[in-house]
Amino acid sequence: MSAKKYKLCQDDYIIHHINKLYRIVALTDFADIKAGDKGGYISGEECIDNSLVDNSWVYDNSLVDNSWVVNNSKVVNNSKVVNNSKVDNSKVDNSKVDNSKVDNSWVYDNSLVDNSW
């Protein structure tokens, strides 16, 4: 069993629509993250690979609700990835991805990617 890179902080959560999203906290150093750094909010461990093989991370007050962030992707600056979206090898910066797939891209400046499967 490989080491986990983060844990869900059970006492630090928000409610997004009807779902409880938990703040993530780094357990070890990886990429630009240090052990103890707090990340954003996710609905469960399935949202981000919890192994050190993948450097994906949700930063600051960004959130991922029932979606996936994979292959070294970053979700930053209060972004939202929601409704079965997938962010793959990409960066979402101050934007929203809703029911869509973002692949090998950078979404930024208050952009909205919606229903683009």
N, C-alpha and C positions, 0 to 999 in steps of 0.2 A: 504494500500500500504506500503510495507516494504521499509526501507531505502536502497539506492544504496551504494555499496562499492567503486565504481570508476566512473570516467567520461572519456569521450574521449576528448582529447585536440585538438580542431579543428585547432589550429595554429602550432601544432607540429606533422608533419606527414612525411612519406616516401612514395615513389612509389615502389611497388614490382610488377614487370612485368607491368601490366596495372592498377593494383589496388592501391588505396590510403589507407594506413594503418595509423591509428592514435595512438599516444602515450596515454597510460592510466595513470591516476593519481588517487591515493587512496583518497577517501573522508572521510574515517574513519579508525580506527585501527582494524586490524584482523590478526590472525595468526602472522607471523613475519613482517607484513606490518604496517607502521604508516601513519596516515593521511598526505597527501602531498607528499608521496613517489611517484616517477615516475616509471612506469613499462616499459614494452616493447611496441610493436606495434601490433595492431589488426585491422582487416578489418571492424569490427562492433561489437555491443554489444552482438550479438548472439554467439560470439566466446567464451565468458566466462560468466558464471552465474554472474549476477550483484547483487545477494542477499548475505547477510551475512551467509546464510546456507552453502554455499560452499566456501572453502578457496582457490580455484584455483587462480593462478596468473601467469602472464607472466612478467619475470624480465628483467632488463638491456636492451640490444638491441636485444633481441629475438623477433621473430615475429610469428603471427598466421594469416594466410590468408585463408579465406573461409574454416575454420576448427573449431573444438570444443575442449575445454580444460575443463574437468569436474571432479567432485568428488575429490576435494582437490589436484588436479594435479599441478605440477610446470614445467614451461618451462624456462630454465635458460642458461646463458653463450652463448649468440649469437645463440641459437638454432632456427630452423625453423620448423613450423608445417603447412603444406600446402596441397592444392588440396583435399579438402573433407576428411581430416584425423580427427581422434578422439583420444584424449589422455584422458584416463579414469583411475583415481586413480593411476597415474604414475608420473614419473619424466623424463623429456627430458633435458639432460645436454650436451651442446656443440655438438649437433647432429641434424639430419634432419629426420623428419617423413613426407613422401610424399605419399598421396593417400593410407593411411594405418590406422589401428586401433592398438593402444598400450593400453593394459589393464593390470593393476596390475604389472607394470614392471618399470625398470630403464634402460633408453637408454642413453649411455654416450660414451666419448672418440671418437668423430668424427664418430659415427655410422650413418648408413643410413638404415632406414626402409622404403621400397618402394614397393608399390602395394601388400600389404599383407592383404587385406580384405578377 
